[in-house]
Amino acid sequence: MPLIPEEPQIHESVPGSRVAPAAGRSASTPRPVPAPGPRPASPRPAPPRGGTAGSARPGRPGPARGPAVPPQPRPPREAEVAPADSADAAAQIQLIPAPVEGALDAADEAVDLLLDSGRAPGEVLVLTTGEQHPWAAHELSFGEASYWAQHDAGDDVFYAAHDAERAQGRPVVVVAVNGGSDEVVAALLPLAMRRAGALLIVCGDPQRINGLLGASA
């Protein structure tokens, strides 16, 4: 399931997994535009210690035939809506072109725009394939207990490495392909897709990402 880069904008209202770069746009400074939602109470805190990182439409009845039949009661609305974790539900995918050295910056900009447009901080998980995000490295310096306590609180953006199995899924997952081997990247992308409830944003080299996805298909 190769991803084709598109204009780096996030459209959560239009499902699909293929996107293409706009002519004349710089790949190093993409500006994804996420779907609107409830405005968070406050902006994402800075990394330093002391704050955390970040209907079913009824069918038309046919003509009456034979004796009249009493109408049946309408089932509850909940019975008409597939659960959010249904196997048929799939997160949308957006690919933001970025070089290895610019993948973290692209991921940070995507997070900022998600929050500015109304995404709650606790709905966002950021994963890296190479070095840890600076926020994660800083918080881990105080010990894993403190670091994972912030993850479990679930009230702010959380940053983790590709091998952080404890990191739980969130509505939006952002992957920064900022290094790591091809094996690491190829293994993380399907995992990130499963963890993303609504939207998966991948920041990295489109040619490399599509190549790895094609090889693992």
Secondary structure, 3 states (H helix, E strand, C coil): CCCCCCCCCCCCCCCCCCCCCCCCCCCCCCCCCCCCCCCCCCCCCCCCCCCCCCCCCCCCCCCCCCCCCCCCCCCCHHHHCCCCCCCCCCCEEEEEECCHHHHHHHHHHHHHHHHHCCCCHHHEEEEECCCCCHHHHHHHCCCHHHHHHHHHHCCCCEEEECCCCCCCCEEEEEEECCCCCHHHHHHHHHHHHHHEEEEEEEEECHHHHHHHHHHHC
